[in-house]
């Protein structure tokens, strides 16, 4: 396990194993949990209008 742990940063730099700028978040209460659930549900619905959607300009509104 120690060898594996030591090799992860080197592997990640070369192969992008982990997503850049990613961070974990601990859900601390029910209100936060609800907000995150709503985000997960609503996010795909908003994809058609997202600035990162490569098809955005080809979709009629």
Secondary structure, 3 states (H helix, E strand, C coil): CHHHHHHHHHHHHHHCCCCCCCCCCCCCCHHHHHHHHHHHHHHHHHHHHCCCCCCHHHCCC
